[in-house]
Amino acid sequence: MPEFDWRSPDSYMSLQDAKITDIAWECLRRNADYRREYDAMIADSPTGEVTDEFRRRWGICFRP
């Protein structure tokens, strides 16, 4: 993986065409609390599915 320099505009070129949801996901998946809760929820789930409560808590509810 190439080194990322947050001060370099070139490091952000891949985000130029990103949708806001893509950027939001990148921020959320780096959140330690989110990752910890996700791992615990999946470990406790017999089906391995994300619950509606979890989606609401983290703001990842989507309209049909």
KEKE-3310 file (N, C-alpha, C; in steps of 0.2 Angstrom, whole numbers, plus 5000, padded with zeros to 4 digits):
npx = (5004:5003:5012:5002:5001:4994:4995:4997:4990:4989:4987:4973:4967:4960:4948:4941:4931:4922:4907:4897:4892:4902:4913:4908:4907:4920:4925:4917:4921:4933:4931:4934:4925:4914:4919:4922:4909:4902:4910:4907:4893:4891:4898:4889:4878:4867:4865:4874:4870:4868:4859:4844:4843:4857:4860:4853:4858:4871:4868:4867:4856:4846:4836:4823)
npy = (4994:5011:5025:5037:5054:5066:5079:5081:5086:5077:5065:5064:5063:5052:5053:5063:5060:5054:5049:5057:5047:5037:5044:5046:5033:5029:5036:5032:5018:5018:5022:5017:5014:5010:4999:4990:4988:4983:4971:4964:4963:4955:4944:4939:4936:4924:4923:4931:4944:4961:4971:4980:4990:4992:4998:5010:5016:5019:5027:5021:5019:5015:5021:5013)
npz = (5000:4996:5003:5012:5011:5020:5018:5005:4990:4980:4986:4988:4976:4972:4978:4972:4963:4972:4980:4993:5002:5000:5006:5019:5023:5023:5034:5045:5045:5051:5064:5080:5090:5083:5075:5086:5091:5080:5078:5090:5089:5078:5082:5091:5084:5078:5064:5058:5054:5052:5063:5064:5074:5076:5064:5065:5076:5072:5061:5048:5040:5026:5013:5005)
capx = (5000:5007:5011:4998:5003:4988:4996:4998:4984:4989:4984:4966:4965:4955:4942:4939:4924:4919:4901:4897:4891:4909:4917:4905:4909:4928:4926:4914:4924:4939:4929:4936:4919:4910:4922:4921:4902:4901:4913:4903:4886:4892:4900:4883:4872:4867:4865:4879:4867:4868:4853:4841:4845:4864:4860:4850:4863:4877:4866:4868:4849:4845:4829:4822)
capy = (5000:5017:5029:5042:5060:5070:5086:5082:5086:5071:5059:5065:5063:5046:5056:5068:5058:5050:5051:5058:5041:5034:5047:5044:5026:5029:5039:5027:5011:5020:5023:5012:5012:5007:4993:4986:4986:4979:4964:4961:4961:4949:4938:4937:4935:4917:4923:4936:4949:4968:4973:4987:4994:4994:5003:5016:5019:5022:5031:5018:5017:5017:5021:5007)
capz = (5000:4995:5009:5012:5014:5021:5016:4998:4986:4975:4990:4988:4969:4971:4981:4968:4961:4977:4983:5000:5005:5001:5011:5026:5025:5025:5041:5049:5046:5054:5070:5084:5093:5078:5074:5092:5092:5075:5079:5096:5087:5073:5086:5095:5080:5075:5057:5056:5050:5055:5066:5062:5080:5075:5058:5067:5081:5068:5055:5042:5038:5019:5011:5000)
cpx = (5004:5006:5006:5000:4997:4989:4997:4991:4983:4986:4977:4963:4959:4948:4938:4932:4920:4912:4901:4896:4898:4913:4915:4907:4916:4929:4923:4918:4931:4938:4930:4930:4915:4912:4921:4914:4900:4903:4909:4896:4886:4894:4894:4877:4873:4868:4871:4877:4868:4860:4850:4843:4853:4864:4858:4855:4869:4875:4867:4861:4849:4838:4828:4822)
cpy = (5006:5021:5035:5048:5065:5077:5087:5081:5079:5065:5059:5064:5057:5048:5061:5067:5054:5053:5053:5052:5037:5037:5046:5037:5025:5031:5034:5021:5012:5021:5017:5009:5008:5000:4988:4984:4982:4971:4961:4959:4955:4943:4935:4935:4928:4918:4928:4942:4956:4969:4980:4992:4997:4999:5010:5020:5022:5026:5028:5015:5019:5017:5016:5010)
cpz = (5000:5002:5008:5015:5014:5019:5009:4994:4982:4979:4990:4981:4968:4974:4977:4965:4966:4979:4990:5004:5006:5006:5018:5028:5027:5032:5046:5051:5050:5062:5075:5088:5089:5076:5080:5092:5086:5076:5085:5093:5082:5077:5089:5091:5077:5067:5054:5052:5055:5057:5064:5068:5078:5069:5061:5071:5077:5062:5048:5039:5031:5017:5006:4993)
residu = (MET:PRO:GLU:PHE:ASP:TRP:ARG:SER:PRO:ASP:SER:TYR:MET:SER:LEU:GLN:ASP:ALA:LYS:ILE:THR:ASP:ILE:ALA:TRP:GLU:CYS:LEU:ARG:ARG:ASN:ALA:ASP:TYR:ARG:ARG:GLU:TYR:ASP:ALA:MET:ILE:ALA:ASP:SER:PRO:THR:GLY:GLU:VAL:THR:ASP:GLU:PHE:ARG:ARG:ARG:TRP:GLY:ILE:CYS:PHE:ARG:PRO)
# end
